[in-house]
Amino acid sequence: MIDFSGKRGLVLGVGNQRSIAWAIVEQLHELGAELGLTYLTEPKGRFEANVRKLGDKVGASIIQECDVGNDDSIKQLIKTTEKEWGELDFLVHSLAFADYDDLNRPYSETSRIGFMKAHEISTFSLLPLSNGVAPMMCKRGGGSILSISFIGAVLAVPNYNVMGSAKAALEASTRYLARELGPENIRANNISAGAIRTLSSSGIKNFSEMLRVAGEHSAMLRTVTQAEVGKTAAFLLSDVSSGITGQTVYVDCGYSIMAN
Ligand SMILES: NC(=O)c1ccc[n+]([C@@H]2O[C@H](COP(=O)([O-])OP(=O)(O)OC[C@H]3O[C@@H](n4cnc5c(N)ncnc54)[C@H](O)[C@@H]3O)[C@@H](O)[C@H]2O)c1
């Protein structure tokens, strides 16, 4: 039922092969989407190399640097997309950042700058990106915006700290974007993914314990895979979910519904 033939979209957040965004890209490509990918430049250039490798594999028509902490970088991405495509159908925001020290100290000791940085990169960035792509989605008669959240948005998860408040704000922002853009037939949703071992999650203290608990205490007695998040992403980005907006959909093997 899900067919992305003739559909175009941007995916931000591929870092390496373990990235949730990587699996989302593979899934969307399999379903026929035309893709634009971005990478964050870091000293060793590994993200760029990984994104270019994935881009080659899926025939990405846009591959561009985008640091969402920089307004000009976001503007440049929107400009390139307008020039190359003019119109687009979806946007995937699968990225987050918190300084390691801030993540790993008691929540009340989070630094002012660390709090702002985590919320700026992980949450605020969705606003200018949505604002930039909305006119191009309007030309298509609508579109779908997707971000990736975590249960730490609504429950106090050990060691998730400043990312918890950033994810809570991400989910709230999604509802406000859904309200703002709904009249244009542009939808905005979140996937709340279960714990998965990735580069980002390795920065959370005792993440192995979080994974163990998620596996043992989920309804399905296992943790979720990147590919499973990718499949739900395709659903939420496609017309098959045309009546769903402003929602957070849990893809966590039923961890969130258990009263342990
Ligand atoms: N892994 C998990 O257990 C889990 C669970 C729920 C939600 N999530 C969320 O999924 C999303 C993807 O994370 P992941 O687990 O795939 O890890 P990941 O490390 O593979 O991806 C995070 C991405 O964020 C990007 N990023 C960081 N700062 C950036 C900036 N300034 N500009 C542009 N990009 C930037 C990195 O380049 C990286 O590609 C994040 O929002 C994360 O919070 C992860």
Ligand as a Chemical Component Dictionary entry (heavy atoms), coordinates in Angstrom:
data_LIG
# 
_chem_comp.id                   LIG 
_chem_comp.type                 NON-POLYMER 
_chem_comp.pdbx_formal_charge   0 
_chem_comp.three_letter_code    LIG 
# 
loop_
_chem_comp_atom.comp_id 
_chem_comp_atom.atom_id 
_chem_comp_atom.alt_atom_id 
_chem_comp_atom.type_symbol 
_chem_comp_atom.charge 
_chem_comp_atom.model_Cartn_x 
_chem_comp_atom.model_Cartn_y 
_chem_comp_atom.model_Cartn_z 
_chem_comp_atom.pdbx_ordinal 
LIG N1  N1  N 0  19.127 5.394  20.004 1  
LIG C1  C1  C 0  18.106 5.465  20.827 2  
LIG O1  O1  O 0  17.991 4.680  21.794 3  
LIG C2  C2  C 0  17.022 6.482  20.579 4  
LIG C3  C3  C 0  15.760 6.285  21.174 5  
LIG C4  C4  C 0  14.761 7.233  20.967 6  
LIG C5  C5  C 0  15.027 8.364  20.208 7  
LIG N2  N2  N 1  16.247 8.531  19.636 8  
LIG C6  C6  C 0  16.460 9.722  18.814 9  
LIG O2  O2  O 0  16.710 9.328  17.492 10 
LIG C7  C7  C 0  17.375 10.398 16.820 11 
LIG C8  C8  C 0  18.559 9.826  16.065 12 
LIG O3  O3  O 0  19.545 9.363  16.980 13 
LIG P1  P1  P 0  20.329 8.000  16.781 14 
LIG O4  O4  O 0  20.066 7.167  17.985 15 
LIG O5  O5  O -1 20.070 7.448  15.447 16 
LIG O6  O6  O 0  21.848 8.459  16.952 17 
LIG P2  P2  P 0  22.924 8.976  15.875 18 
LIG O7  O7  O 0  24.091 9.420  16.695 19 
LIG O8  O8  O 0  23.174 7.953  14.856 20 
LIG O9  O9  O 0  22.200 10.223 15.197 21 
LIG C9  C9  C 0  22.204 11.497 15.759 22 
LIG C10 C10 C 0  22.494 12.469 14.646 23 
LIG O10 O10 O 0  22.403 13.806 15.125 24 
LIG C11 C11 C 0  23.235 14.558 14.288 25 
LIG N3  N3  N 0  23.525 15.875 14.853 26 
LIG C12 C12 C 0  24.002 16.184 16.087 27 
LIG N4  N4  N 0  24.188 17.512 16.174 28 
LIG C13 C13 C 0  23.811 18.050 14.974 29 
LIG C14 C14 C 0  23.808 19.360 14.435 30 
LIG N5  N5  N 0  24.235 20.419 15.151 31 
LIG N6  N6  N 0  23.371 19.538 13.168 32 
LIG C15 C15 C 0  22.961 18.493 12.428 33 
LIG N7  N7  N 0  22.952 17.216 12.868 34 
LIG C16 C16 C 0  23.384 17.006 14.130 35 
LIG C17 C17 C 0  24.490 13.700 14.187 36 
LIG O11 O11 O 0  25.236 14.060 13.058 37 
LIG C18 C18 C 0  23.900 12.303 14.070 38 
LIG O12 O12 O 0  23.828 11.940 12.712 39 
LIG C19 C19 C 0  17.737 11.409 17.892 40 
LIG O13 O13 O 0  16.744 12.421 17.919 41 
LIG C20 C20 C 0  17.659 10.585 19.164 42 
LIG O14 O14 O 0  17.435 11.373 20.316 43 
LIG C21 C21 C 0  17.254 7.614  19.799 44 
# 
loop_
_chem_comp_bond.comp_id 
_chem_comp_bond.atom_id_1 
_chem_comp_bond.atom_id_2 
_chem_comp_bond.value_order 
_chem_comp_bond.pdbx_ordinal 
LIG N1  C1  SING 1  
LIG C1  O1  DOUB 2  
LIG C1  C2  SING 3  
LIG C2  C3  SING 4  
LIG C2  C21 DOUB 5  
LIG C3  C4  DOUB 6  
LIG C4  C5  SING 7  
LIG C5  N2  DOUB 8  
LIG N2  C6  SING 9  
LIG N2  C21 SING 10 
LIG C6  O2  SING 11 
LIG C6  C20 SING 12 
LIG O2  C7  SING 13 
LIG C7  C8  SING 14 
LIG C7  C19 SING 15 
LIG C8  O3  SING 16 
LIG O3  P1  SING 17 
LIG P1  O4  DOUB 18 
LIG P1  O5  SING 19 
LIG P1  O6  SING 20 
LIG O6  P2  SING 21 
LIG P2  O7  DOUB 22 
LIG P2  O8  SING 23 
LIG P2  O9  SING 24 
LIG O9  C9  SING 25 
LIG C9  C10 SING 26 
LIG C10 O10 SING 27 
LIG C10 C18 SING 28 
LIG O10 C11 SING 29 
LIG C11 N3  SING 30 
LIG C11 C17 SING 31 
LIG N3  C12 SING 32 
LIG N3  C16 SING 33 
LIG C12 N4  DOUB 34 
LIG N4  C13 SING 35 
LIG C13 C14 SING 36 
LIG C13 C16 DOUB 37 
LIG C14 N5  SING 38 
LIG C14 N6  DOUB 39 
LIG N6  C15 SING 40 
LIG C15 N7  DOUB 41 
LIG N7  C16 SING 42 
LIG C17 O11 SING 43 
LIG C17 C18 SING 44 
LIG C18 O12 SING 45 
LIG C19 O13 SING 46 
LIG C19 C20 SING 47 
LIG C20 O14 SING 48 
# 
